[in-house]
């Protein structure tokens, strides 16, 4: 069984420039980092012209399906039943995107099949991670 799940999603930029009202983005989950989800936006969709990747807690995405969550750089909230609003805050500004809830639900279902919610800690090998940290410190 694969340890990585990737799901393409269509993100609609709120108040976007007319040249790109929707952009492809990718949700990414790796069992080796069981608490985290990454969302990647391609270079043409960013002001800097480089791929941008945001990493945030899977729990944030799960909770954001039902209620507004997040106080930091990433905030998530439902927008009706069919859409999810995600805000990405950076020093350069804020990007707000709408994503179909069904796409996110499908992604989350696949991640919980791989690593059930609440059992993420069983995937973490603290001895190995500590050994890697110590090896890099020498």
N, C-alpha and C positions, 0 to 999 in steps of 0.2 A: 504494500500500500504506500502510495506517495506521501511524503511528509509536507508537501507544499500545495496550496490551493490558490489559484489565480482566477479572478473573475473580471472580465471587461464590463464596464458600466458606462452609460452615457450620462455625462454631467452637463447640466444647463447652467451657464453662468448667469447670475442675476445682474441686470443692468450692464450686460456685456456690450462690447463694441459690436457693431453690426457684422463685422467680418467673421466672427466665430461665436454664434449663439449657443452651440453645444460642442462639447469636446469629448473625445474618448478618454477614459481614465481606467485605471486598473486597481482593484482591491487585491491584496496579497496577504496570505496567512501561511506561516511556517510553524510546524509543530515544535521545531527546535527553539522557537521564541513564542511560547504558547499564550502569553498574555497580550501580545501585540498584533495589530493589523497595520498594514501600510497601504497608503493610497498614493498612486503615482499619476502625475499629469505630464503629458508629453511636451517636449520643448516648444512646439508652435503655439501652445496654449498659455505660455508664461510670458511675462513682461521681459524677463532676462534672456529668453530664448534658449533656456536649458531645461532639461527634465527636472521636475520638482517632486520630491517624495516626502510625504508626511507620515509619521509613525505615531500611533496613539493606541490606547487600551481597547481591546476587543469589548470589554464591558461598557465602554463609552458608546460604542456603536449599538450594542444590544439594548442598553437603556434608552438611547436616543430614538429608538423605534417607537417608544411609547410616551416619552415625556422629554422636555428640554433638559439637556445635561451639558456639563462642561463649563469651566470657569477660566480655562487657560487658552492656549493657542488653537485648540480644536473644540468646536461646539457643535452639537447635533440636536435636532428637534424634528418631530413629525410635522408634516404639512398636509393635513387631511390623511386619508388612508393610502393614497397612491404615491405620495412623494415624501422625501426626507430632505431636510435642509441641513447642509453642512457649512460651517463658517471656519475659515482658516485665517488666523490672525498672525501677522508678521510685522516687523518694523517697517517694511515697505508699504504695507497696507493690508486690507482685508479682502479675501475672495469669498463670495457666497455662491454655493452651487446647489441646485436641486437634482436629486437622483431618484429614480423610480424605486419605491419601497420594495417591490417584488424582487428586483435584482439584488438588493441588499439582503432581504430575507433568505433568498436562495443561497447566497454566499455564506451567511451566518449558519444556515442549516448544515451546509457542507463542513464548516469549521467545527461545529459541535458534534458532527458524526466522527470527525477525526480526533478531537479533544473535547470531551464534554465540559460544559461550564461548571466551574467549581473544582475540577480535577486537573487544572493546568499545572499545579505544583508537582504532579507525578511525572511530568515530562522534563522537569528541570534536574540536571545532574550537577548538583552543587560542588561535589568533589572534583569533577572534571573542569568545571568553570573556574574554580579556585586554583587548580593546578595550572590552567592556561594563564590566569592573571599573574601568578607567581613566576611562571616561565618568562612572560613578557617583561617582568620587573627586573630580571637579572641581566 
